[in-house]
Amino acid sequence: MLIDKVKEVKITDKITVGNGKIFLIAGPCVIESEDLVMEVAKKMKEITDKLGINYIFKASFDKANRSSISSFRGPGIDKGLEILARVKEKYGVALATDIHEPWQCKQAKEVIDLLQIPAFLCRQTDLLVAAAETGKAVNIKKGQFLAPWDMKNVVNKFCEVGNENIMLCERGATFGYNNLVVDMRGLLEMRKFGFPVVFDATHSVQIPGGKGDSTGGNREYVYPLARAAVSVGVDGIFAEVHPDPDKGLSDGPNMLKLENVEEILTNLLKYDKLTKEL
């Protein structure tokens, strides 16, 4: 039996999550170019419209947590938000992006519908407060170093500021060196807080720092883990997708290939339906 209902979170006038209908946050890891994000947004919008899935397009204007100082980080906040605004205007998609510093929240909220707190920053009080004060919906990734029940303190920070328009995201836990594992019990534990829970299927298969000066990954495990999470019971799936992941400038080894996404989502919807009928 699926666990109790959670609070519904409004992302846009057209998208509310936590209402029993699975949703998707997906896009390339970082804004590599305007052409790339437009290509991915167009295809993902077509797929999700066809399948009836509420969809939020995600791409980062900056990846501040790269392994190497020479790694590609993105176009920066000004140009990045301009590109994302054009994506929204052209395809009518809701937008999500990472924020890393408190000052970014005020600027990002003018364009972004769903702010995202990176896992390694989920305890940074100033960032959480700044995000909460925007009044926007916020996806908070659980730190790789935290137990699921430790997210209660993160939740409390948002509630004390007065923003309960939040969701919690599982992206794997550190297991020794250069390795992550997913404890599916954690999805249920975090859902006990009463907010929607998202499973990050692609970051969960990372091998942090596994390639020396960059992060590795095991893309072949993305679908099996997503299938398991949906079978356990989650409200949403997060996945990074790319037309040619092996040439991606960030997180290539764990991103899904764009051409495989429709089949994966079609199958996940079957497992989601079965889970919610039991």
C-alpha positions, 0 to 999 in steps of 0.5 A: 500500500502506498504511504499517506498523502503529502502536501500539494506543492504548486509550481505554476498555475498549471502544475501542482505536484504531490497530488498522486500524479507522477511528475518529471524534472529533466534536462541537460546538466548544464546550459552548454548552448542555447541550441542544445537546451532548445533541442532538449526542451522541444523533444521533452515537451513532446514526449511528456505531452504525449504521455500526460506527465507534468514536466519541468525543464531543468538546466543549470546556468552554473555548475559550481561543484565541478571536480576540476577548476578547468571543468566547464561550468556554464554561461553564468547567471545573466546569460543563463537566465536569458536563455532559460527565459527564451526556452519558457517563451518558446515551449511553454515549459516550467523551469528549474535550475540550481542556485548556489549562493543566497544572492542568486535567489532574487535574480533567479526567481524572476524567471525560474519556477522551481529553485533547486538546492544542490545536495552538498548545500542542503545545510547552508542556512543562508541559502535555504532562507534566501530560497524560502523567502522568494516564495517559490517552490523549492526542490531540496536535494538530500546531502550525500552525507545525511540520513533521510531523517536528518532532513527534518532540520532542513524542512524546519528551516523552510517552515520557520521562514514560512515557505512550505512549498517544498519537495525533498529529493534523494540522490544517493548516499556516500558509500566509501570512496567514489561510490554512491548507493540508494537506500529505497527506505529513505524515500519513504522516510522522507515522505513521512515529513509530509512533502513530495519526494523526488528520486534523482535517477541520474545523480544516484549513479554517479561515481564522484571524482571517479575519473580523477579530474571529473565524475564518472557514472553508470548510466546503465543503472538509471532505469533500474533504480528509477523503476525501483523508486517508482515501485516504492512510491515517489511523487516525481522523477529527476533525470538529466538527459542529453542528445549525446551524453558521451559528449556532454560537458558535465555529468555525461557518464550518468545522463540519459540519452534523449532518444531513450527517454520516451521508452523509459518514461512509458515503462515507469508510468506502468510501474507507477500505476501498479504501485498506486493501485495496490 
